[in-house]
Amino acid sequence: MANPVKLTPARLKELQDEMVWMKTVREKEVAEQIKEARSFGDLSENSEYDEAKNEQGKLYSREAEVQAILDNYILIEEGASDDTRVGLGCTVTVLDLDLEEEEEYRIVGSQEADPMSGRISEESPFGRALMGKEIGDEVTVDAPMGAIAYRVVNITVNR
């Protein structure tokens, strides 16, 4: 069995909505594309048919991927942790000790990670280093450009 995927309630809803859309709307669109391409004649030299079948394959692949997540997830209960330690679903403010700049990150599961938007996975090196830390704790993270030291400045539990 695969490792469970950690999801916030919002991400779970997005995936459920995506699955409904794929099953009700997108499958019909792709079926119509295939039907239309078949009407063009000889399938051996029909690029529209090939493209429609490729699209169908991508759709079925995505459906399987989303279904696997929906069959095996752990819901991150926002607000379940206290605001004294960094945990899943919380927002943490850190001070880069070299640059003297504060940065804010939300700790999320790997499915929701988007570092450019300040959402880091608890499985990433930075996320792992922060997990369980308290305000005032310092962490060092190995990065491609060298080790970077941070101090935890604030922890906010998202409720």
C-alpha positions as CSV (number, residue, x, y, z in Angstrom):
1,M,0.0,0.0,0.0
2,A,1.3,3.5,-0.9
3,N,2.0,6.1,1.7
4,P,-1.0,8.2,2.6
5,V,-1.1,11.7,1.1
6,K,-1.7,14.5,3.5
7,L,-4.4,17.0,2.4
8,T,-6.0,20.0,3.8
9,P,-9.8,20.2,3.7
10,A,-9.6,22.7,0.9
11,R,-7.3,20.5,-1.3
12,L,-9.5,17.5,-0.6
13,K,-12.5,19.5,-1.9
14,E,-10.6,20.6,-5.0
15,L,-9.6,17.0,-5.8
16,Q,-13.2,15.7,-5.3
17,D,-14.5,18.5,-7.5
18,E,-11.9,17.7,-10.2
19,M,-12.9,14.0,-10.1
20,V,-16.6,14.9,-10.6
21,W,-15.7,17.3,-13.5
22,M,-13.6,14.7,-15.2
23,K,-16.3,12.0,-14.8
24,T,-19.3,14.1,-15.9
25,V,-18.0,16.8,-18.2
26,R,-14.5,15.9,-19.6
27,E,-15.2,12.3,-20.4
28,K,-18.2,13.3,-22.5
29,E,-16.1,16.0,-24.3
30,V,-13.3,13.5,-25.1
31,A,-15.9,10.8,-26.2
32,E,-17.4,13.4,-28.6
33,Q,-13.9,14.3,-30.0
34,I,-13.3,10.6,-30.7
35,K,-16.7,10.2,-32.3
36,E,-16.1,13.2,-34.5
37,A,-12.6,12.0,-35.5
38,R,-14.0,8.6,-36.4
39,S,-16.3,10.3,-38.9
40,F,-13.3,11.5,-40.9
41,G,-12.7,8.0,-42.2
42,D,-9.6,5.8,-42.3
43,L,-8.3,5.6,-38.7
44,S,-4.8,4.6,-39.7
45,E,-4.0,8.0,-41.1
46,N,-6.3,10.1,-38.9
47,S,-4.3,12.5,-36.8
48,E,-7.5,13.9,-35.2
49,Y,-8.4,10.4,-34.0
50,D,-4.9,9.8,-32.6
51,E,-5.0,13.1,-30.8
52,A,-8.4,12.3,-29.3
53,K,-7.3,8.9,-28.1
54,N,-4.1,10.5,-26.6
55,E,-6.4,13.0,-24.8
56,Q,-8.5,10.1,-23.5
57,G,-5.4,8.3,-22.2
58,K,-4.3,11.5,-20.4
59,L,-7.8,11.8,-18.9
60,Y,-7.9,8.2,-17.7
61,S,-4.4,8.6,-16.2
62,R,-5.3,11.7,-14.3
63,E,-8.5,10.1,-13.1
64,A,-6.5,7.1,-11.8
65,E,-4.0,9.5,-10.1
66,V,-6.7,11.5,-8.4
67,Q,-8.6,8.3,-7.4
68,A,-5.5,6.9,-5.8
69,I,-5.1,10.0,-3.7
70,L,-8.8,10.0,-2.7
71,D,-8.5,6.3,-1.7
72,N,-5.5,6.9,0.5
73,Y,-5.3,10.3,2.2
74,I,-5.0,11.7,5.7
75,L,-6.9,14.9,6.4
76,I,-4.8,17.7,7.9
77,E,-7.1,19.1,10.6
78,E,-6.3,22.8,10.5
79,G,-6.1,24.2,14.0
80,A,-5.5,20.7,15.5
81,S,-2.0,21.5,16.6
82,D,-1.1,24.1,19.2
83,D,0.6,27.4,18.4
84,T,3.8,26.6,20.3
85,R,5.3,24.1,17.8
86,V,5.5,24.0,14.0
87,G,3.1,21.4,12.6
88,L,1.1,20.5,9.5
89,G,-1.4,23.2,8.5
90,C,0.3,26.0,10.5
91,T,1.9,29.2,9.2
92,V,5.4,29.9,10.4
93,T,7.4,33.1,10.1
94,V,11.1,32.6,10.0
95,L,14.0,35.1,10.0
96,D,16.8,34.4,7.5
97,L,19.8,34.9,9.8
98,D,22.2,35.8,6.9
99,L,20.0,38.3,5.1
100,E,18.0,39.5,8.2
101,E,14.8,39.1,6.2
102,E,11.6,37.5,7.5
103,E,9.7,35.0,5.4
104,E,6.3,33.3,5.9
105,Y,5.5,29.8,5.0
106,R,2.5,27.5,5.4
107,I,3.4,23.9,6.2
108,V,1.3,21.6,3.9
109,G,1.3,18.0,2.6
110,S,3.3,17.2,-0.5
111,Q,0.2,17.4,-2.8
112,E,-0.3,21.1,-2.0
113,A,3.3,22.3,-1.9
114,D,4.0,25.4,-3.9
115,P,7.2,27.1,-2.6
116,M,6.7,30.1,-4.9
117,S,3.4,30.8,-3.1
118,G,4.9,30.2,0.4
119,R,3.4,26.7,0.8
120,I,6.1,24.2,1.7
121,S,5.8,20.4,2.1
122,E,6.5,19.0,5.5
123,E,8.5,16.3,3.5
124,S,10.9,18.9,2.0
125,P,14.3,19.5,3.7
126,F,13.1,22.9,4.9
127,G,9.7,21.6,6.1
128,R,11.4,18.6,7.9
129,A,13.8,21.0,9.6
130,L,10.9,23.2,10.8
131,M,8.6,20.5,12.1
132,G,8.3,20.5,15.8
133,K,10.3,23.6,16.3
134,E,9.2,26.4,18.7
135,I,9.5,30.2,18.6
136,G,13.1,31.1,19.0
137,D,14.5,27.8,17.8
138,E,17.1,28.0,15.0
139,V,17.4,25.6,12.1
140,T,20.0,25.1,9.4
141,V,18.8,23.9,6.0
142,D,21.2,22.5,3.4
143,A,20.5,24.3,0.1
144,P,22.2,24.0,-3.3
145,M,24.0,27.3,-2.6
146,G,25.1,26.2,0.9
147,A,23.6,26.0,4.4
148,I,21.0,28.6,5.4
149,A,20.2,29.4,9.0
150,Y,16.8,30.5,10.1
151,R,15.1,31.4,13.4
152,V,11.5,30.7,14.1
153,V,9.8,34.1,14.8
154,N,6.1,33.2,14.9
155,I,3.8,30.3,14.6
156,T,0.1,30.8,13.6
157,V,-2.4,27.9,13.7
158,N,-4.8,28.2,10.8
159,R,-8.3,27.8,12.1
